[in-house]
Amino acid sequence: EESITLTKRERLRAIASRYRQTHNDLPLLWRIDVVAVELNQKGKLSRIELIENAVSDA
């Protein structure tokens, strides 16, 4: 979760806003969930984490 910096959140929020401008049929309330995937040095899955509501319209 610490890798989702303020800059990344702002960028995701701006992308979502532009997407909504061309997709008027979307719900008014929205959120972006993030899946964090960590691999070990051999490229094998080490950890996976779901970060719900990482970015939202609120």
C-alpha positions as CSV (number, residue, x, y, z in Angstrom):
1,E,0.0,0.0,0.0
2,E,2.9,2.3,0.6
3,S,3.8,2.2,-3.1
4,I,0.5,3.9,-4.0
5,T,1.9,7.4,-3.5
6,L,-0.1,10.6,-3.6
7,T,1.2,11.3,-7.1
8,K,0.0,7.8,-8.3
9,R,-3.4,8.4,-6.6
10,E,-3.8,11.8,-8.3
11,R,-2.9,10.3,-11.7
12,L,-5.4,7.4,-11.3
13,R,-8.1,9.9,-10.2
14,A,-7.4,12.0,-13.3
15,I,-7.5,9.0,-15.6
16,A,-10.8,7.9,-14.1
17,S,-12.2,11.4,-14.6
18,R,-11.2,11.4,-18.3
19,Y,-12.6,7.9,-18.7
20,R,-16.0,9.0,-17.2
21,Q,-16.2,11.9,-19.7
22,T,-16.5,9.3,-22.6
23,H,-18.6,6.8,-20.6
24,N,-21.7,8.6,-19.4
25,D,-23.5,5.4,-18.4
26,L,-21.2,4.7,-15.4
27,P,-22.4,4.9,-11.8
28,L,-21.7,8.2,-10.1
29,L,-19.8,6.6,-7.2
30,W,-16.7,4.7,-8.1
31,R,-13.5,3.3,-6.7
32,I,-10.3,1.8,-7.9
33,D,-8.9,-1.4,-6.2
34,V,-5.2,-2.3,-6.6
35,V,-3.6,-5.7,-6.7
36,A,0.0,-5.6,-5.5
37,V,2.1,-8.5,-6.7
38,E,5.6,-9.2,-5.3
39,L,8.0,-11.6,-7.0
40,N,11.1,-13.1,-5.5
41,Q,14.5,-13.0,-7.1
42,K,13.6,-16.1,-9.2
43,G,10.5,-14.4,-10.6
44,K,8.2,-16.6,-8.5
45,L,5.1,-15.2,-6.7
46,S,6.2,-14.1,-3.2
47,R,3.2,-12.1,-2.1
48,I,-0.1,-10.8,-3.4
49,E,-2.3,-8.2,-1.8
50,L,-5.6,-6.7,-2.6
51,I,-5.9,-3.0,-1.7
52,E,-9.6,-2.2,-1.8
53,N,-10.7,1.4,-2.4
54,A,-7.1,2.6,-3.1
55,V,-8.6,5.5,-5.0
56,S,-12.2,6.8,-5.1
57,D,-14.3,9.7,-6.1
58,A,-14.6,10.9,-2.5
